[in-house]
């Protein structure tokens, strides 16, 4: 198996977790103070959408079948 695809599978799950965590923070209306920056629920929504897009892209790459060696 291709090592880059295995790494992409891990990263996809990692980003999916962050998307779900940010979606939870957004739905609960939570505000956090991280490194002196106050995050708002709107920032959590934007982060959830970006993380979900990354997770989807990485997942599509990771589980895509290669054309080489595939049965007709």
N, C-alpha and C positions, 0 to 999 in steps of 0.2 A: 504494500500500500504506500502511496505517496505521502511522505512526511509533511509536506505543506498542507495537504488536505486534512490530515489528522490534526494539525495545529489549527486549521480553520474551523474544524468541528468543535474543538475546545473553546476557541475564541467566540464562536457563535453562541454557545451555551453561556459563556461569561457575559456577553452583551445582552442576551435574553434575560438573564437574571437582573442586570442593571435596568433594563427596560421595565420589568415588572416592579422592581423596587421604586423607581421614579414614578410609575403610574400609581402605585399605592400612596406615595407621598403627595401626589397631586390630588387624588380623590379624597384623601383625609384632610387636605388643606394645610398640611404641615409646612412650616418655615424652619429652616436650619441656618445656623451660623457656621460656615466652614472657612477657615483661614482668613477670617475677617470679612467675608462676603456673605451677606444675608441672602439666602435663596428664597424665592417665592414659589407658590404653587404653579405659576405660569412657567417659571424656569424648569420646574420638574416635568411639566407637560412637554416642553420642548426637548428636554433631555430624554424622556421616554420615547418620543418619536424618532429622534436621531439614533438612539441605541437600538430600537426595533429595526430601523432601516439597515444598520450595520449587521445586526444578527441575521436578518433575512438575506442580505448579500453574501455574507460569509457562509451561511447555510446552503445557499444555492450553489456556490462554488464547491463547497466541501462534499456535497452529496451528488454532484453532477457526474454522470457516467462519461468515461472517456470514449471516444469513437474508435480508438485502437483496441483491438481484441474483443470487441463486443459482438455478440451473435446477431445475425441478420434477422 
